[in-house]
Amino acid sequence: MSEPHPDAVERPWQHLHPLSPLLRGGLAFAAVVAYVVSQQLDTLFGAAADDPTRGHLGWAALAVLGVLVAIIAGSWLSWRFSRYRLGATLIELRTGFLFRQHRQVRFDRIQAVDVGRPLLARLTGLSEVVVQSAGGKDSQLKLSFLADSRAQEVREQLMSLAGTADTPTPGSAVAPGDVPTDAAAPLGRRVVLVPNSRVVQSVLYTGQSLFLVLAVPGLVGSLIAGIGGMVAWLGPATLAVGSGQLKRLLQEGNFELLHGGDRLRIRHGLTDLRATTVPLHRIQAVQASQPLPWRLTGWWRLQMNVAGAGRGEDSTETVLLPVGTLAEVLEVIVLVLPGTTREMAAAALLGEGGDHGFTTATARARRLDPVGWRRLGYTVAPEVLVTRRGRLWRVAQFVPHARVQSLKVSQGPVQRSQRVASVTLVSTPGPVSPVVAHLDLPEAERLLEEQVVRSGLARRRS
């Protein structure tokens, strides 16, 4: 008789922390109710002539009591019907009383695991576990919230099991509270610790901050002068840009990158503390960029594509290093991209022309990129393809051969007139979109053919 599938065997479900419903929204709703009641308190117990209940004060008090009871009952039901468990091959989460939802993520599909501690959660000693899985939109599974010690255990369990086969031996289920020995060990050495003063300066040295420097006095002057039209469009723009800059500062503060074995741990956040664990082999592509204002300080920003992680350009899940010196950036690149040397990475970040084995764009590309055409090009390392572009806004991209999803050669009408074409290396969704621009058409076709072979061989070896 064949053994039953390990996840077919009944395993105990575990509840989230009892305070979870309040932190997910009930607390905000209760605060709104408390505010409304406080605003009406004097009126409710004041003169009868001003009684908003028209003599039905008792009924109003009962209504308020009913709302409070409903909040408590709803919170209890939400907690009662929210359960999770770690099986032999997957993690499961069940939520909902009226509208039920059952989510599953197989261990071999886990891309990264985050532990978040929003401000209210920190005050109550709780944490949120976010499981990033390979897939499209809404591919996350969130355990909101667990006691911080339990959240750390779950994170380590999941990372130790991430990428395992989906046919484990019978009896290999993860027991609640069990943490594999290697997962419980310290993660390893600190690679980079970004000072908060540098994060603040990096936010100030941007075009958005320059806009705020010019816009705020203009907005104040418009308010004083009573120029309504100016306030109508400048006010929302200033608020949007200012909130974006503040959000970036709060998210990227306290940034720390640690490395141990086959994984990275990224910690960041001023009010909402986040700890993301990413296996190195899950990194799909890396991009180093240097805006023009950062040329004065020599800083760079590192972003990455991780399958199943954040999609947006500004997503913190894809920030590998928010702001770093050249030495720090080179150390991180060499660490996360085996086979990449410091010399090659430095040439990609700072060089131009054909030095260090770079194949460059043709001189005809000058008409399409008159400022940065000398920096356009690529080079091939045993494990990685490297591209670079931009003289004012420098960009260098690193794509492991095995992580290239597909390739395409594109040629617009202006490019056709100059007999050049661009090669796009399709990666997983993320901020990195690797492209080699304005190559001679035969060179672009050669790169396409050779890279298809390199990627196929690399995938078979991995």
N, C-alpha and C positions, 0 to 999 in steps of 0.2 A: 504494500500500500504506500502511495506517495505521501510525503510530508506536506501538511498544509502550508500555504504561503505565510511567511512570518507576520505580515500585517493583517492576515485573516484571523490570527489569534487575538482574543480580547485582551486589551491592555488598559490600565487605569487612566481615566481622564483626570486632568488637574484643572482647578479653577484659577482664574486670574485673581489679583489682589482685590479684596472687597471695596477698596477706595477707587478702583478703576473707573466705574461709571461717573463718579463725580468729577474726576480729572478729565474725562473725555467730553464733558459738556454740561453735566448736571450742576456742577458748581457755578458755572456761568449763568445758567437759568435761575438757580436759587438766588444769585446775586442780583439779577434783574428784579425778581419778585421782592426781595428785601428792599431794593431801592424804591420801588413803587410804593410799598407799604410805608417806608420812612417818610416819603414825600407827603403822604396823606395822613400821617399819624396825628398831627395837630388838628387836622380837620375832623378826623374820625372821632376824636375825644374832645372836640371843642364845642362851640355854641351850637345849639340845635338848629338855629336858622341857617348855619353854614354846613349842615350835615349833608354830605354828598350822597349818603345812602337813603335820604328822604325818610328817616325814621326806621330804617331796617339795618341798624348797626349790628345786631346779632347775626343776621344772615350774612352780612359782609365778613364778619369775623369767621363764621363757619366756612365761607368760600375760601378765605385765605388759608384756613386750617386744611381744607380739602386739597388745595394746591400743594401745600407742604407734604401732606400724606401721599399725594400722587407722585411727587418727586421721589420720596423715600421708596415707595412701592416700585416705581419704575426702575430706580437704581438697583433695588434688590433683584428684580426680574432680569435686568441686564446682566448682573453678575452671575445669577443662578444659571443662566443659559449660555454663558460664555465659558468655554472649556477648550483645553488644548492637550495634546499628547505627542510624545516622540516615539514613533514606532521603530521598526527595524530598518525601514527603507525611506520613511518620509515623516514629515511633521504635519499635524492636522490642527485646524482651528474651527470650532463651531460657535456661531453667535446667532442671536436673534430669538425672540419669543413669538411674535406674530409673523415676521418675515425672517425665516431662518436661512443661514448661509453656512456652507461647509467648504472650507478651503484646504487644499493639500499642496505641499511642495516636496518633491522627492529630493533626497540628499544629493544625488548626482546632478541636480539642476541648480543647486545653490551657488550663486556667484559671490555674494558678500553678506556679512551679517553686521548690522549696526546696533549699538546700544545707545539710546538717547535718554537724556535727563532734563526735560523742561523744568522751568523754575518751580512750578507747583509740585512737580514730582520730586524734585530735590528736597523740598521742604518736608515731604512725607516719607522720604527714604525709598522712593520707587524709581523704576527705570522701565523703558520701553525697548523691546527687542524687535528689530525690523529685519526680516529675511528677504534679501534680494535674490530673485530667481531669474533664470534665463526665460525670456518670453517677451511679449509685447507690452502694451500699456496695462497698467494696473496689475503688475506681476509681483507685487509685494505681499508679504504676510506679516501682520503686526500683532505682537503680543503686548497689549497696552492695558494694564501695567502689571509688573511683577516686583517683588522685593528686590532691591539692587543686588544682593548676594545671589539670589536665584537667577536673576537675569544674566549675571556674569557666567554662572554655571551653564545655563542654556546656550549662551553664545559659544562657549568653549566646546560644548558637546556638538553643536551643529558644525562648527569649523573643523573639528576632528573627523566628522562624518561626511563633510562636503566632498562630492566627487566620488563617493564610494559606489560600488555596483549595486544594482537594484535587485540582486538575488543573493542576499546574505544567507549564511547558514542558519538553520532553525535555532531559536533560543538566543539570537544575537540582539534582541531588543535592548534599548537603552532604558535602564531603570531610573525612576525619578531620583534625582540627587547624585547619580553616579557621574563622575567626571573622569575621562581617561587620563592616565598619568601624564602623558606627554602634553595634553591640552592644558592641564592645570599648572604646568611649569611656567616660569616667567617668559614673556614673549621674546625678549632679547634686547639688543642694544638700541639706544636712541640714535637715529640718523640725523634728524634736524629738529631743533626747537626754535620756532620763529618768535622773536621778541614782539610783544604787543605794540611797542613803539614803532616798529617797522611796519606792522600791519596798518596802523593809523596813518603813517606817512604814505604808504602805498595807495591807500584810499584817497588821500589828499592830492597825490600826484596823478590825477586822471582828468580826462576831459569833462566828466560829470561834475567834479568838484570845481573846475574852472567855470562851468556854467552857473553853479550855485553862487560863486563869488560875484559874478556879474548880475545874476537874477535877483538875489535877495535885496540889494540896495534899490534896484529898479522896482521891485514889488513894494517895498516900504514907501518909496517916493510916490508911486501910483496911488497907494492908499491915502497918503497925506494930501495929495493933489486932487483926489476924488476922480481919478481916471478909471471909470468902471470897466471899459473895454480892455485896457491893459491888465487889470487885475483878473478879469475873467479867464484869460488864456495863460497868463504868466503864473498865476497862483497854483492851478492844478499841475502845471509842468514842474514848478519848483517843488511842490509836495511829492510828486512821483519820483523825481530824481533824488531828492533828499532822503526819502524813505528807503530807496534802493541802496544808497550809500551806507545808511545806518544799518540796514539788514546785512550787507556784506561785512561790515565791521563786527557786528555781533556774531556772525557765523564763523568768521575766520580768525577770531581772537583765540588765544591760548592754543595755537596750532602746534602739534607735536607728531612727528613721524617716527615710528619704531619698526624694527625689522627682527624677525626671528624665524629661522628655518625657511619654510616655503611660503610665508605670508607677511603682509604688512598690517600694522595697526595704525590708524589715523585718528587722532583725538583733536577736537576743536570745539569752539563755542564759548561765549561769555555768559549768556543767560541760559541757553539751551545746550547743555553739554552733549556731545556726540562722540562715540567711539566706533569706528568702522574697521572691520577686519576683512581684508581682501587677499585671497590666495594669489600668489604671483602669476601662476599660469592662467588666471582669469583675465589679466590685463590684455586688452585687444590692441591698443594703440596709445601712444604718448605724444603730447605736443608741448613744446616750449615756446613761449611768446614773450615779446618785450615791446610794450607800447613806447611811443616816442618819448614821453616824459620820463620813463624809467631809464632811458639811456644815460641820464645824468647821474644816476645812482648805481647803474650796473645790475639792476634787479631783473629777475625773470619769473615767469609764472608757469607752473607745470599742471597740465590737465590730462585726463586719461579717459579712454572708453573702457567700460566694464559691462559685459553683457548683463542686461537686466537692471542696471543701475540707472541713475538720473539721466534724463533725456536733454534737459535744458543746458544752455551755454553756461548759466550761472549756478547750476546745481552743485551743492557742496559734496554730493556723493562722487563727483568726478574730479574734484580738486586734489591733485597729488602734492602740490606745494603752492600755497597762495602767493608768496613772494619770497624769493631766495637769491642769494648771491650766486655768481657764476660757479664758484667752487662747490656750493651746496647742490646746485642744479646738476652739475656733472656727476657728483657722487650718487645722486638719486637715479639718474638715467642709467649709469653703469650697473647699479644695483638691480633695477627692475627689468633691464633688458640685457640678458646675458649675450655675450658676443659683441657688444658695443664697447669700443675703447674711448677713453677720455679724449684722445686726439681727434677721433672721428666726430664725436659729439661736439667738441669745441669748433671744429671746422663747419659743422652744420649750423651752429649758433652764430658764429662770428665771421666765417670765411666767405669768400666769393671766388669765382673763376673755377678752374679745374684742379686746384690743389686737393690733396688727400683723396684722389680717385673719384672726384665728382664729375659726372657727365652734365654739362651745362646746356642751357637753352641757346639756340642760334642767335646770331646778331640781329636777325630779322625781327626777333621778339622785342627789340627796342621800340618799335612803333606801337606795340601793345602795352608795354610796361617800361616807359622811358626812364624811370628812376631806379627800379630794382631789378632790371633784367639780368644784370651780371650775377645776381644771387640765385637766380632760378636754376634748379638742377636736382640731381639725385645721386646717391651712391648705394652700393650693395655690399652688405656685410654677410658673413656666413649665416646668421640667424635673423637679420633685420634689414629692411629697406628703409633708407633715410632720405627725406626730401627737405628742401629749404626754399624760402622765398622771402621777399620784403626787405627793403633797405631802411625805410622809416619805421615801419612796424615789422620787426623781425619775427619770423615764424620758422620753426624746425619741427618736423614730424618723424616719428619712429614707429614702424609697423613690423612686428614679427611676421616672417613669411607664412608661418602656420596659421596666423590669425586673419589673413586676407580672405574676405568672403567672396569677392568677385572683382573683376577689373573691367574698365571700359575706356575706349579712346573716343574723345569728342572733338569736334572741329566746327567752330562757328563760322559765319560768313567772312568776318574780318580775318580770322585765322586761315581760312582757305586762301584768301588773297596773298597771305604771306607764307603759305605752304608749311604751316606749323599746326600742331595738335597738342591736346592735353590728355594725360593719362590719370584717371581717377581710380584709387584703390578703395573699394567699398568696405567699410568696417561696420561694426555693430553701432546702433544709435548712441550718440554722445557728442561731445563738443569737438572731437577730432575728426576732420574730413580730409584725409590725405589726398593730395593731388600734386602731380608734376606738370607744370604749366609750360606751354609754348616750346615744346621740343620739335625738332625737324620731324616731319611726318614719318619717314622711314625709321628714325630713332624711336619714336613713340610706338610704332608697331612692333619693333624689336623688343622694347621693354615689356610690352604686353605679352608677347609670346614667351619670353624667357621667364617672366614672373609667374605665369601660369604653371610652368614646369617646377620652378622653385617652391611655390606654395604647395603643390601636390606632393612633392617629395618631403617637405617639412611636416605636412599633416600625417603622412604615413609613419614618420619617425616619432612623432609625439604621442 
